[in-house]
Amino acid sequence: MRVTRRSFLQAVSVVPALTICPPTSVAGQADESPLFTFVVDADPHTSMDRAGELTGREKFRRILKKVQELPARPDFMLILGDVHGQPLREILTDVDFDLPIHVVFGNSDDAPGRKILRGMFPGDFADADSYAFTHKRCKFIGLCNAIPGDHVGHLSSEFYRGLEQCSWLESQLAEGQERCSHTFVFGHIPLPPQLKEANYYLAVNDQRFLRQLVLKYQPTALLFGHLHRLETFSIERTRVISVHGSNWTNILVPPPYDPIGFNLVRVYRKRFAVEFIPMAIS
């Protein structure tokens, strides 16, 4: 199933959830209960404000409040980069938010901000800037693929802690294929639908390498931010989803423009479903 930006917006205005599943799986019955749910937020840019809108801090505070008000409590929250460490630390100190959070770095997260985030989440950033964890027999792999100030993504850089991310990533994908029900990879800068050299995507040789790994190990999904708009496609059984931004939308593409917000992911035995939850900006 190919979902365009326009069809996605039409879908969320009519039905409560967009179901995304591998081509070989069955969508499931209406009474099937998810194994668990988790939240995906991207590009909160908590220190950046836009004229005539709520501040970046206030937008993110409202997202946290909305997450807390969801009918069923999610198990955790992923933040897909461009976080900004100091304001995030201040926000989480002030609000009552008790869900576990896992972050990856974006190109707008500078060296001091990354140091703060490593200190906030030492269980993830133990000795490298990429990490993995397992939750209810599902593997989650957090990539570091963004260098400060560079809109093109890279899987390897002397700027990252842990210089063997590529071999580590393959070992994690192999373990997920062998032992886990689902494997989700999440990072900041995405793959494009077709190989191309362009800003806002991984460097083209990194694209080739990651695509080869996806074809070999067939993870359930790759989740990215950075585009501030929805873009989704498949690599055989694997779904690749770049999600909406939660501070502003990308106006570099033709309208209609995507709203801002976050996503709730429901994980089932053989599939997963994504529900977009829009947020007001003013």
C-alpha positions as CSV (number, residue, x, y, z in Angstrom):
1,M,0.0,0.0,0.0
2,R,1.5,3.4,-1.0
3,V,0.4,6.3,1.1
4,T,0.8,9.9,-0.3
5,R,0.7,13.0,1.8
6,R,-2.7,13.9,0.4
7,S,-4.2,10.5,0.9
8,F,-2.8,10.4,4.4
9,L,-4.5,13.7,5.3
10,Q,-7.7,12.5,3.8
11,A,-7.5,9.3,5.8
12,V,-6.9,10.8,9.2
13,S,-9.8,13.2,8.7
14,V,-12.2,10.2,8.2
15,V,-10.9,7.3,10.2
16,P,-9.0,7.2,13.6
17,A,-6.0,5.3,12.4
18,L,-3.9,4.5,9.4
19,T,-3.0,0.8,9.3
20,I,0.4,0.0,7.9
21,C,1.3,-3.7,7.4
22,P,3.7,-5.8,5.3
23,P,2.3,-6.9,2.0
24,T,2.3,-10.6,3.1
25,S,0.4,-10.0,6.3
26,V,-3.3,-9.7,7.0
27,A,-4.7,-6.5,8.4
28,G,-6.3,-8.3,11.4
29,Q,-9.7,-8.3,13.0
30,A,-11.3,-5.3,14.6
31,D,-11.3,-6.9,18.0
32,E,-7.5,-7.7,17.9
33,S,-5.8,-6.0,20.8
34,P,-2.3,-4.4,20.4
35,L,0.6,-5.9,22.2
36,F,1.6,-2.4,23.2
37,T,1.7,1.2,21.9
38,F,4.4,3.8,21.7
39,V,4.6,7.5,20.8
40,V,6.8,8.9,18.0
41,D,7.6,12.6,18.0
42,A,10.0,14.4,15.6
43,D,11.7,17.7,15.4
44,P,10.3,19.4,18.5
45,H,13.0,22.1,18.3
46,T,12.2,23.1,21.8
47,S,14.4,26.3,21.7
48,M,13.1,27.6,18.4
49,D,10.1,30.0,18.2
50,R,8.1,31.2,15.2
51,A,6.3,34.5,14.9
52,G,2.6,34.4,15.7
53,E,2.8,30.8,17.1
54,L,3.2,29.2,20.4
55,T,6.9,28.9,21.5
56,G,8.7,25.7,20.8
57,R,8.7,25.0,24.5
58,E,5.0,25.5,24.8
59,K,4.2,23.3,21.8
60,F,6.2,20.5,23.3
61,R,4.6,21.0,26.7
62,R,1.2,20.6,25.0
63,I,2.4,17.5,23.2
64,L,3.5,15.9,26.5
65,K,0.1,16.8,28.0
66,K,-1.8,15.3,25.1
67,V,0.3,12.1,25.4
68,Q,-0.6,11.9,29.1
69,E,-4.3,12.3,28.2
70,L,-4.4,9.4,25.6
71,P,-7.1,6.9,26.5
72,A,-4.6,4.1,26.9
73,R,-1.2,4.8,28.3
74,P,1.7,4.2,25.8
75,D,4.7,2.2,26.9
76,F,7.3,4.8,25.9
77,M,8.1,7.8,23.6
78,L,10.6,8.1,20.8
79,I,11.9,11.5,19.8
80,L,13.5,11.5,16.4
81,G,16.1,14.3,16.7
82,D,16.3,18.1,16.7
83,V,15.5,18.0,20.3
84,H,17.7,20.7,21.9
85,G,19.0,19.4,25.2
86,Q,18.9,22.3,27.6
87,P,15.2,23.4,27.1
88,L,14.2,19.7,27.0
89,R,15.8,19.2,30.4
90,E,14.1,22.2,31.8
91,I,10.7,21.2,30.4
92,L,10.9,17.6,31.8
93,T,12.0,19.1,35.2
94,D,8.8,21.3,35.2
95,V,6.2,18.9,33.9
96,D,4.7,15.7,35.4
97,F,5.6,13.3,32.5
98,D,6.5,9.7,33.6
99,L,6.7,7.8,30.3
100,P,10.2,6.5,29.4
101,I,11.7,8.6,26.6
102,H,14.3,7.5,24.0
103,V,15.9,10.2,21.8
104,V,18.3,10.3,18.9
105,F,20.3,13.3,17.8
106,G,19.4,15.6,14.9
107,N,21.5,17.9,12.9
108,S,20.2,20.8,15.0
109,D,21.5,19.2,18.2
110,D,24.9,20.7,18.7
111,A,27.8,19.3,20.8
112,P,26.7,20.9,24.1
113,G,23.1,19.8,23.6
114,R,24.2,16.2,22.8
115,K,26.3,16.2,26.0
116,I,23.2,17.2,28.0
117,L,21.0,14.5,26.3
118,R,23.6,11.9,27.0
119,G,23.5,12.9,30.7
120,M,19.7,12.8,30.7
121,F,19.5,9.3,29.1
122,P,22.6,7.4,30.3
123,G,20.9,4.1,30.0
124,D,20.7,4.6,26.2
125,F,23.9,6.6,25.6
126,A,26.2,4.4,27.7
127,D,29.3,4.3,25.5
128,A,28.0,5.2,22.0
129,D,25.6,7.6,20.3
130,S,23.6,4.7,18.8
131,Y,21.9,2.1,20.9
132,A,19.2,-0.6,21.0
133,F,16.7,-1.9,23.4
134,T,14.1,-4.7,23.4
135,H,10.6,-4.3,24.6
136,K,8.0,-7.1,24.7
137,R,10.0,-9.2,22.2
138,C,10.4,-6.2,19.8
139,K,13.7,-4.7,19.0
140,F,14.2,-0.9,18.7
141,I,17.4,0.4,17.1
142,G,18.3,4.1,17.6
143,L,20.7,5.4,14.9
144,C,23.0,8.4,15.1
145,N,23.0,9.7,11.5
146,A,23.1,13.5,11.8
147,I,26.1,15.8,12.1
148,P,25.5,19.2,13.6
149,G,24.7,21.7,10.9
150,D,24.6,19.2,8.0
151,H,21.3,18.5,6.4
152,V,22.7,15.4,4.7
153,G,22.8,12.3,6.8
154,H,25.9,10.1,7.5
155,L,26.1,6.7,9.2
156,S,29.8,7.2,10.0
157,S,31.6,10.2,11.4
158,E,34.4,11.0,13.8
159,F,31.9,13.3,15.5
160,Y,29.9,10.3,16.8
161,R,30.9,8.3,19.8
162,G,31.2,4.7,18.7
163,L,32.9,4.6,15.3
164,E,31.6,1.1,14.3
165,Q,27.9,1.9,13.9
166,C,27.6,0.2,10.5
167,S,28.8,-3.2,11.7
168,W,26.9,-2.7,14.9
169,L,23.7,-2.0,13.0
170,E,24.0,-5.1,11.0
171,S,24.5,-7.2,14.1
172,Q,21.5,-5.7,15.7
173,L,19.3,-6.3,12.6
174,A,20.5,-9.9,12.5
175,E,19.6,-10.4,16.1
176,G,16.2,-8.8,15.6
177,Q,15.4,-11.1,12.7
178,E,16.4,-14.1,14.6
179,R,14.9,-13.4,18.1
180,C,12.2,-10.7,17.9
181,S,8.7,-10.4,16.6
182,H,9.3,-6.9,15.2
183,T,12.3,-4.7,14.6
184,F,11.9,-0.9,14.4
185,V,14.9,1.3,13.4
186,F,14.6,5.0,14.2
187,G,16.8,7.9,13.4
188,H,16.7,11.5,12.3
189,I,17.7,11.8,8.6
190,P,15.7,9.5,6.3
191,L,16.1,7.4,3.3
192,P,14.5,8.8,0.1
193,P,12.0,6.7,-1.9
194,Q,14.6,6.3,-4.7
195,L,18.3,6.7,-4.6
196,K,19.3,10.3,-5.0
197,E,21.8,12.9,-3.8
198,A,19.9,15.6,-2.0
199,N,19.7,17.7,1.2
200,Y,17.5,16.3,3.9
201,Y,18.4,12.7,3.1
202,L,21.2,10.2,3.8
203,A,24.3,10.5,1.7
204,V,23.8,8.3,-1.4
205,N,26.3,5.6,-0.4
206,D,24.8,5.4,3.0
207,Q,21.4,5.0,1.3
208,R,22.8,2.0,-0.7
209,F,24.3,0.4,2.4
210,L,21.1,0.8,4.5
211,R,18.9,-0.5,1.7
212,Q,21.0,-3.6,1.4
213,L,20.6,-4.3,5.1
214,V,16.9,-3.7,4.9
215,L,16.6,-6.2,2.0
216,K,18.7,-8.8,3.9
217,Y,17.1,-8.5,7.3
218,Q,13.6,-7.1,6.6
219,P,12.9,-5.1,9.7
220,T,9.3,-4.1,10.3
221,A,9.8,-0.4,9.8
222,L,12.3,2.5,9.6
223,L,11.1,5.7,11.3
224,F,12.7,9.1,10.6
225,G,12.1,12.8,11.2
226,H,13.9,15.8,9.6
227,L,11.5,16.4,6.7
228,H,8.8,18.0,8.8
229,R,6.3,16.3,6.6
230,L,4.9,12.8,5.9
231,E,6.8,10.6,3.4
232,T,6.2,6.9,3.3
233,F,7.1,4.0,1.0
234,S,8.1,0.3,1.2
235,I,11.3,-1.6,0.6
236,E,9.8,-5.0,0.0
237,R,8.3,-6.0,3.4
238,T,9.8,-3.0,5.3
239,R,7.8,0.2,5.7
240,V,9.8,3.5,5.7
241,I,8.1,6.4,7.3
242,S,9.3,10.0,7.7
243,V,6.8,11.6,10.1
244,H,5.4,15.1,10.6
245,G,7.3,17.7,12.6
246,S,6.0,18.8,16.0
247,N,7.1,22.4,15.8
248,W,6.5,23.5,12.2
249,T,5.6,22.0,8.8
250,N,7.8,21.9,5.7
251,I,6.6,24.6,3.3
252,L,9.3,23.9,0.7
253,V,7.0,21.5,-1.0
254,P,3.7,22.4,-2.8
255,P,0.6,22.6,-0.7
256,P,-1.5,21.2,0.9
257,Y,0.9,21.5,3.9
258,D,1.1,18.9,6.5
259,P,-0.1,19.7,10.0
260,I,2.2,19.4,13.0
261,G,1.7,16.8,15.6
262,F,2.9,13.4,16.8
263,N,2.1,9.7,16.1
264,L,0.8,6.9,18.2
265,V,2.0,3.5,17.0
266,R,0.1,0.3,17.9
267,V,2.1,-2.9,17.6
268,Y,0.2,-6.1,16.9
269,R,1.4,-9.7,16.5
270,K,1.8,-9.4,12.7
271,R,1.4,-5.7,11.9
272,F,1.5,-2.2,13.2
273,A,-0.8,0.8,12.9
274,V,0.0,4.5,13.0
275,E,-2.4,7.1,14.2
276,F,-1.5,10.8,13.6
277,I,-2.5,13.2,16.3
278,P,-2.5,16.8,15.1
279,M,-1.7,19.7,17.4
280,A,-2.6,23.4,17.3
281,I,0.3,25.9,16.7
282,S,-1.3,29.1,18.1
